[in-house]
């Protein structure tokens, strides 16, 4: 049959009714024996698996777990006690697919992998995409890592060693080397025949990269375009020439921003010479966006990874170090209070009102700091709109200072019947609100200019500013107006 006749046949069959695909439906009420309405593993199911493992009934544990989706099996490992996880892995060896390993919590996977022999880890790694295999191996000790790599096929080993040579959280670590690239001289028919005959294509892909003689990407073709174009058309006539190229050393957070801004499904990764070396797909970026969003929030609080599966000693070290730094800022603030010890002694009311001034300043600063850190992380705040951001926060701080300060001044007057004290409280709250607003925006921006992650260190400096200057404003004004006299 000629090419045109084959295309006509395809178009004719496209209009024919398609048999209804078999769909796995949830039971009545949206629950199953293992999952609740929100698709979470039921406590009773987890308990039954744990009992089977504790009683040495591996077959019963296998029968319970076998119907689960790989992502649910990964969740099951996280919900079990650490001592039960190796038992489960041994009971469901042939269910421990690459998909299960890829879906596991990082800490759970790291502890589980440490208990597996090198040949088993190598077998699992060879089934994974390069980026998932790297994520599994990168936390191993150098000796264990080399032992696993020695058990792998040379081609897979070379790909993983190349990925491990790139910095952590870079596009080079994140990218997959499984992609489809063809020369620009091909026609649609040539490409279609190649895709049908080749046995070494990735399992899943959405677009084909078109490269020149130097292996530089010159365009992309979505599969939907290829299927709809006549066979005789040259790829250069249907390909999309504008494309977003990802440098191999780009930070993964910037990669995620590119995907979000340009609504990408996949993107080519190029090395320093512009050669195509890999691709990043949207499923990888979804994980990055989730990780980075949670990471910034946790860094602001000093809570470490914030993962309940994180080893206890590591969590204690992280939190204690952060609290130790905050202890230093608290001592600095208390030293300011000590300067006005005589003033406080003569008017004890000041000690009652001080926490209000510093507390409201701290809360306001946290709001501004959070907005600023997020704006920096998402590239909303750049050198082009810095002053607009500063002016904006100035007006917000002024409005909040006057509004809350006036409210507290009225309350102070009703309770203590002291106009001067009420006036000092109003001024102190206005000044500390302005201090909070400016600190919350200027400190993260300054740290960002110094190439220091503002999510990590902003809280310490901002808290110091609002507490120390809050006490200084209130007690200093009280001493200036001699309220204690």
C-alpha positions as CSV (number, residue, x, y, z in Angstrom):
1,X,0.0,0.0,0.0
2,X,1.3,3.5,-0.9
3,X,2.2,6.0,1.7
4,X,-0.8,8.3,0.8
5,X,-3.1,5.3,0.9
6,X,-1.8,4.3,4.4
7,X,-2.5,7.8,5.6
8,X,-6.0,7.7,4.2
9,X,-6.6,4.4,5.9
10,X,-5.4,5.9,9.2
11,X,-7.7,8.9,8.8
12,X,-10.6,6.6,8.1
13,X,-10.0,4.4,11.1
14,X,-9.6,7.5,13.3
15,X,-13.3,8.2,12.8
16,X,-14.3,4.7,13.8
17,X,-15.7,4.1,17.4
18,X,-13.0,3.1,19.9
19,X,-13.6,0.2,22.2
20,X,-14.2,1.3,25.8
21,X,-11.0,0.9,27.7
22,X,-11.0,-1.3,30.8
23,X,-11.1,1.0,33.8
24,X,-10.3,0.0,37.4
25,X,-13.0,1.6,39.5
26,X,-13.0,2.2,43.2
27,X,-15.5,0.2,45.2
28,X,-18.8,1.7,46.4
29,X,-18.1,4.6,48.7
30,X,-14.6,5.2,47.3
31,X,-12.9,2.8,49.7
32,X,-11.1,-0.6,49.5
33,X,-9.7,-3.0,52.0
34,X,-6.4,-1.2,52.0
35,X,-7.2,2.5,51.1
36,X,-9.7,5.0,52.6
37,X,-11.7,7.6,50.7
38,X,-8.7,9.9,50.6
39,X,-6.5,7.2,49.0
40,X,-4.4,6.7,52.2
41,X,-3.5,3.3,53.6
42,X,-5.9,2.4,56.4
43,X,-4.4,1.9,59.9
44,X,-6.1,-1.5,60.1
45,X,-4.4,-2.6,56.9
46,X,-1.0,-1.4,58.1
47,X,-1.6,-3.3,61.4
48,X,-2.4,-6.5,59.5
49,X,0.8,-6.3,57.5
50,X,2.8,-5.6,60.6
51,X,1.3,-8.6,62.4
52,X,2.1,-10.9,59.5
53,X,5.7,-9.7,59.5
54,X,6.1,-10.1,63.2
55,X,4.6,-13.6,63.1
56,X,7.0,-14.6,60.2
57,X,4.1,-15.1,57.8
58,X,5.8,-13.8,54.7
59,X,3.2,-15.3,52.3
60,X,0.3,-13.5,54.0
61,X,2.2,-10.2,54.0
62,X,2.9,-10.7,50.3
63,X,-0.8,-11.4,49.5
64,X,-1.8,-8.2,51.4
65,X,0.7,-6.0,49.6
66,X,0.6,-7.5,46.1
67,X,-2.6,-5.6,44.9
68,X,-1.2,-2.2,45.9
69,X,0.1,0.5,43.5
70,X,3.9,1.0,43.7
71,X,3.3,4.5,45.3
72,X,1.2,2.8,48.0
73,X,3.8,0.2,48.7
74,X,6.3,3.0,49.1
75,X,3.9,4.7,51.6
76,X,3.6,1.4,53.5
77,X,7.4,1.3,54.0
78,X,7.2,4.8,55.5
79,X,4.3,3.9,57.9
80,X,6.0,0.8,59.2
81,X,8.5,0.8,62.1
82,X,12.2,0.9,60.9
83,X,12.7,-2.7,62.3
84,X,9.8,-4.0,60.1
85,X,11.0,-2.5,56.8
86,X,13.8,-5.0,56.0
87,X,11.3,-7.8,56.8
88,X,8.8,-6.4,54.3
89,X,11.5,-6.0,51.7
90,X,12.4,-9.6,52.1
91,X,8.8,-10.8,51.9
92,X,7.9,-8.9,48.7
93,X,11.2,-9.1,46.8
94,X,9.7,-9.4,43.4
95,X,7.3,-6.5,44.1
96,X,10.3,-4.2,44.9
97,X,10.2,-2.6,41.5
98,X,12.0,0.5,40.3
99,X,8.8,2.4,40.7
100,X,8.5,1.5,44.4
101,X,12.1,2.6,45.0
102,X,11.6,5.9,43.1
103,X,8.5,6.7,45.1
104,X,10.0,6.1,48.5
105,X,10.8,8.8,51.1
106,X,14.5,9.7,50.8
107,X,15.3,8.8,54.5
108,X,13.4,5.5,54.3
109,X,15.0,4.6,51.0
110,X,18.5,5.5,52.4
111,X,18.1,3.3,55.5
112,X,16.6,0.4,53.4
113,X,19.3,0.6,50.8
114,X,22.0,0.4,53.4
115,X,20.6,-3.1,54.5
116,X,20.6,-4.5,50.9
117,X,23.6,-6.2,49.3
118,X,25.4,-4.3,46.5
119,X,24.2,-6.6,43.7
120,X,20.6,-6.1,44.7
121,X,21.0,-2.4,44.7
122,X,22.7,-2.5,41.3
123,X,19.9,-4.5,39.9
124,X,17.3,-2.0,41.1
125,X,19.4,1.0,39.9
126,X,19.6,-0.5,36.4
127,X,15.8,-0.5,36.2
128,X,15.5,3.2,37.2
129,X,15.8,6.3,35.1
130,X,19.2,7.9,35.5
131,X,18.0,10.7,37.8
132,X,16.2,8.2,40.1
133,X,19.2,5.9,40.2
134,X,21.4,8.9,41.2
135,X,19.0,9.9,43.9
136,X,19.2,6.4,45.4
137,X,23.0,6.1,45.2
138,X,24.2,9.7,46.0
139,X,23.7,9.3,49.8
140,X,25.7,6.1,50.1
141,X,29.2,6.1,51.5
142,X,31.9,6.3,48.8
143,X,33.0,2.7,49.4
144,X,29.4,1.4,49.2
145,X,28.7,3.5,46.1
146,X,31.7,2.1,44.3
147,X,30.7,-1.4,45.2
148,X,27.2,-0.9,43.7
149,X,28.6,0.7,40.5
150,X,31.0,-2.2,40.1
151,X,28.0,-4.6,39.8
152,X,26.3,-2.5,37.1
153,X,26.5,-2.8,33.3
154,X,29.2,-0.5,31.9
155,X,26.7,1.7,30.0
156,X,24.5,2.2,33.1
157,X,27.5,2.7,35.3
158,X,29.0,5.4,32.9
159,X,25.7,7.3,32.9
160,X,25.4,7.3,36.7
161,X,29.0,8.3,37.2
162,X,28.6,11.1,34.8
163,X,25.5,12.4,36.7
164,X,27.2,12.1,40.0
165,X,30.0,14.4,38.7
166,X,27.6,17.3,38.6
167,X,26.8,19.4,41.7
168,X,23.8,18.3,43.9
169,X,20.5,19.9,43.0
170,X,21.7,20.8,39.5
171,X,20.2,20.0,36.1
172,X,22.9,17.5,35.5
173,X,21.8,15.4,38.5
174,X,18.2,15.8,37.6
175,X,18.2,15.1,33.9
176,X,17.5,11.8,32.2
177,X,19.7,10.5,29.4
178,X,16.8,8.6,27.9
179,X,15.6,10.8,25.1
180,X,14.9,10.7,21.3
181,X,17.1,12.9,19.1
182,X,17.3,12.7,15.3
183,X,19.2,14.6,12.6
184,X,17.5,17.6,11.0
185,X,17.7,16.2,7.4
186,X,14.9,13.6,8.2
187,X,11.4,13.7,6.9
188,X,8.3,12.9,9.0
189,X,8.2,9.5,7.2
190,X,11.8,8.8,8.1
191,X,11.2,9.6,11.7
192,X,8.0,7.5,11.9
193,X,9.8,4.5,10.5
194,X,12.7,5.0,12.9
195,X,10.4,5.2,15.9
196,X,8.6,2.0,14.9
197,X,11.7,0.0,14.2
198,X,14.1,1.1,16.9
199,X,14.2,-1.1,20.0
200,X,16.3,1.2,22.1
201,X,13.8,4.1,22.6
202,X,12.7,5.3,26.0
203,X,9.5,3.8,27.4
204,X,7.8,7.2,27.6
205,X,8.5,10.4,25.7
206,X,6.4,13.4,24.5
207,X,8.6,15.1,22.0
208,X,11.5,14.4,19.7
209,X,14.6,16.7,19.7
210,X,16.0,17.7,16.3
211,X,19.8,18.2,16.3
212,X,22.4,19.4,13.8
213,X,25.6,17.8,12.8
214,X,27.3,19.0,16.0
215,X,24.5,17.5,18.1
216,X,23.2,20.9,19.0
217,X,19.4,21.0,19.4
218,X,17.8,23.2,16.7
219,X,14.1,22.4,17.4
220,X,11.5,20.0,18.8
221,X,8.6,18.1,17.4
222,X,5.7,17.0,19.6
223,X,4.4,13.5,18.8
224,X,1.0,14.9,18.0
225,X,2.6,17.0,15.2
226,X,4.4,14.0,13.8
227,X,1.3,11.8,13.7
228,X,-0.7,14.4,11.9
229,X,1.9,15.6,9.3
230,X,2.3,13.9,5.9
231,X,5.3,11.6,5.5
232,X,6.9,13.7,2.8
233,X,7.2,16.8,4.9
234,X,10.7,17.7,6.3
235,X,11.1,17.9,10.0
236,X,12.6,21.3,9.8
237,X,9.3,22.5,8.3
238,X,7.1,21.3,11.2
239,X,9.5,21.5,14.2
240,X,9.3,24.2,16.7
241,X,12.5,26.2,16.6
242,X,12.0,28.3,19.8
243,X,12.9,26.1,22.7
244,X,13.9,26.5,26.3
245,X,17.4,25.0,26.7
246,X,18.6,24.1,30.3
247,X,22.3,24.5,31.0
248,X,23.6,21.4,32.7
249,X,24.8,23.3,35.7
250,X,21.6,25.2,36.4
251,X,20.1,24.9,39.9
252,X,17.0,22.7,40.1
253,X,15.0,25.6,41.6
254,X,15.7,27.7,38.5
255,X,14.8,24.8,36.3
256,X,11.4,24.5,38.0
257,X,10.8,28.2,37.5
258,X,11.5,27.8,33.7
259,X,9.0,25.0,33.5
260,X,6.4,27.0,35.4
261,X,7.0,30.2,33.4
262,X,6.9,28.6,29.9
263,X,4.5,25.8,30.7
264,X,7.0,23.1,29.6
265,X,6.4,19.4,29.4
266,X,10.0,18.5,28.8
267,X,13.2,20.5,28.0
268,X,16.6,19.7,26.5
269,X,19.7,19.9,28.7
270,X,22.9,21.1,27.1
271,X,26.5,21.1,28.2
272,X,29.0,24.0,28.0
273,X,29.5,23.6,24.3
274,X,25.8,23.5,23.6
275,X,25.5,19.8,22.9
276,X,22.4,17.9,23.8
277,X,23.2,15.6,26.8
278,X,19.8,14.9,28.4
279,X,16.3,16.0,29.1
280,X,14.2,17.0,32.1
281,X,10.5,16.2,32.2
282,X,7.6,17.7,34.0
283,X,7.2,14.8,36.4
284,X,10.6,15.5,37.8
285,X,9.9,19.2,38.2
286,X,6.7,18.5,40.1
287,X,8.8,16.9,42.8
288,X,11.2,19.8,42.8
289,X,8.5,22.4,43.2
290,X,7.1,20.5,46.2
291,X,10.5,20.0,47.7
292,X,11.6,23.6,47.3
293,X,8.3,25.1,48.6
294,X,8.5,23.0,51.8
295,X,12.2,23.5,52.1
296,X,12.0,27.3,52.2
297,X,9.3,27.2,54.9
298,X,11.2,24.8,57.0
299,X,14.5,26.7,56.7
300,X,12.7,29.9,57.9
301,X,11.8,28.1,61.1
302,X,15.1,26.2,61.5
303,X,13.3,22.9,61.6
304,X,15.7,21.1,59.3
305,X,14.2,18.8,56.7
306,X,11.0,18.6,58.6
307,X,10.7,15.0,57.7
308,X,9.3,12.7,60.4
309,X,11.5,9.9,59.0
310,X,14.7,12.0,59.4
311,X,17.1,10.3,61.9
312,X,16.5,11.6,65.4
313,X,20.2,12.6,66.1
314,X,20.3,14.6,62.9
315,X,17.0,16.4,63.8
316,X,18.2,17.2,67.3
317,X,21.5,18.7,66.0
318,X,19.7,20.8,63.4
319,X,17.2,22.3,65.8
320,X,19.6,22.8,68.7
321,X,22.0,24.7,66.5
322,X,19.3,27.0,65.3
323,X,17.9,27.5,68.9
324,X,21.5,28.2,70.1
325,X,21.8,31.0,67.5
326,X,18.4,32.4,68.6
327,X,19.6,32.2,72.2
328,X,22.3,34.7,71.3
329,X,19.8,37.1,69.8
330,X,17.6,36.8,72.9
331,X,20.6,37.7,75.1
332,X,21.3,40.7,72.9
333,X,17.7,41.9,73.3
334,X,17.8,41.4,77.1
335,X,21.0,43.5,77.3
336,X,19.1,46.4,75.8
337,X,16.4,46.0,78.4
338,X,19.1,46.0,81.1
339,X,20.2,49.5,80.0
340,X,16.8,50.8,81.1
341,X,16.6,48.7,84.3
342,X,16.2,51.8,86.4
343,X,13.4,53.2,84.2
344,X,11.5,49.9,84.4
345,X,12.0,49.7,88.2
346,X,10.3,53.1,88.6
347,X,7.4,52.3,86.3
348,X,6.6,48.6,86.3
349,X,3.8,49.2,83.7
350,X,6.5,49.4,81.1
351,X,7.4,45.7,81.7
352,X,3.8,44.8,81.0
353,X,3.6,46.7,77.7
354,X,7.1,45.8,76.3
355,X,6.1,42.3,75.0
356,X,3.3,43.9,73.0
357,X,5.7,46.2,71.1
358,X,8.2,43.5,70.3
359,X,5.7,40.8,69.7
360,X,3.7,42.8,67.1
361,X,6.9,43.9,65.5
362,X,8.1,40.2,65.2
363,X,4.8,39.1,63.7
364,X,4.8,41.9,61.1
365,X,8.4,41.2,60.2
366,X,7.6,37.5,59.7
367,X,4.9,38.4,57.3
368,X,7.1,40.7,55.3
369,X,10.1,38.3,55.4
370,X,8.0,35.3,54.2
371,X,6.6,37.3,51.2
372,X,10.1,38.6,50.3
373,X,11.8,35.2,50.5
374,X,9.0,33.7,48.3
375,X,9.3,36.6,45.8
376,X,13.0,36.1,45.6
377,X,12.6,32.3,45.2
378,X,10.1,32.7,42.3
379,X,11.9,35.6,40.6
380,X,9.1,38.0,41.3
381,X,11.5,40.3,43.1
382,X,14.4,41.4,40.9
383,X,16.6,44.5,40.7
384,X,14.0,46.0,38.3
385,X,11.3,46.3,41.0
386,X,13.3,46.5,44.2
387,X,12.4,50.1,45.1
388,X,8.7,49.4,44.4
389,X,8.8,46.5,46.8
390,X,10.5,48.6,49.5
391,X,8.0,51.5,49.1
392,X,5.1,49.0,49.1
393,X,6.3,47.5,52.4
394,X,6.9,50.9,53.9
395,X,3.3,51.9,53.3
396,X,2.0,48.6,54.7
397,X,4.2,49.0,57.8
398,X,3.1,52.6,58.3
399,X,-0.6,51.7,58.0
400,X,-0.2,48.7,60.4
401,X,1.8,50.7,62.9
402,X,-0.7,53.6,63.0
403,X,-3.7,51.3,63.1
404,X,-2.5,48.9,65.8
405,X,-0.6,51.6,67.7
406,X,-3.8,53.8,67.9
407,X,-5.8,50.8,69.1
408,X,-3.3,50.0,71.8
409,X,-2.9,53.6,72.8
410,X,-6.7,53.9,73.4
411,X,-6.7,50.7,75.4
412,X,-3.7,51.9,77.5
413,X,-5.5,55.2,78.2
414,X,-8.6,53.4,79.3
415,X,-6.7,51.1,81.6
416,X,-3.9,53.3,83.0
417,X,-5.2,56.8,82.4
418,X,-1.8,58.1,81.4
419,X,-1.7,60.2,78.2
420,X,2.1,60.3,78.0
421,X,2.4,56.5,78.4
422,X,-0.3,56.0,75.7
423,X,1.6,58.4,73.4
424,X,4.9,56.6,74.0
425,X,3.2,53.2,73.2
426,X,1.8,54.6,70.0
427,X,5.2,56.0,68.8
428,X,7.0,52.8,69.8
429,X,4.6,50.6,67.8
430,X,4.8,52.8,64.8
431,X,8.6,52.9,64.8
432,X,8.9,49.1,65.4
433,X,6.3,48.4,62.7
434,X,8.4,50.4,60.2
435,X,11.5,48.7,61.5
436,X,9.8,45.3,61.0
437,X,8.7,46.1,57.5
438,X,12.0,47.4,56.3
439,X,14.0,44.6,58.0
440,X,11.7,42.0,56.6
441,X,12.4,43.1,53.0
442,X,15.9,44.5,53.2
443,X,17.6,41.7,55.1
444,X,16.5,38.9,52.8
445,X,17.4,41.0,49.8
446,X,20.8,41.9,51.2
447,X,21.5,38.2,51.9
448,X,20.5,37.3,48.4
449,X,22.9,39.8,47.0
450,X,25.7,38.3,49.0
451,X,24.8,34.9,47.5
452,X,23.5,33.6,50.9
453,X,20.2,31.7,50.9
454,X,17.8,34.2,52.6
455,X,15.5,31.3,53.7
456,X,18.3,30.0,55.9
457,X,19.5,33.0,57.8
458,X,16.9,35.8,57.5
459,X,14.9,34.8,60.6
460,X,17.9,35.3,63.0
461,X,18.7,38.8,61.7
462,X,15.1,39.9,61.4
463,X,14.2,38.7,64.9
464,X,17.2,40.5,66.4
465,X,16.2,43.7,64.7
466,X,12.6,43.6,65.9
467,X,13.3,42.5,69.4
468,X,16.3,44.7,70.1
469,X,15.0,47.9,68.4
470,X,11.5,47.3,69.8
471,X,12.8,47.3,73.4
472,X,15.0,50.3,72.5
473,X,12.2,52.4,71.0
474,X,9.8,51.8,73.8
475,X,12.1,52.1,76.8
476,X,14.1,54.8,75.1
477,X,11.0,57.0,74.5
478,X,9.8,56.3,78.0
479,X,13.1,57.5,79.4
480,X,13.2,60.5,77.1
481,X,9.8,61.6,78.2
482,X,10.7,60.8,81.8
483,X,7.6,58.7,82.4
484,X,9.2,57.1,85.4
485,X,9.9,60.4,87.1
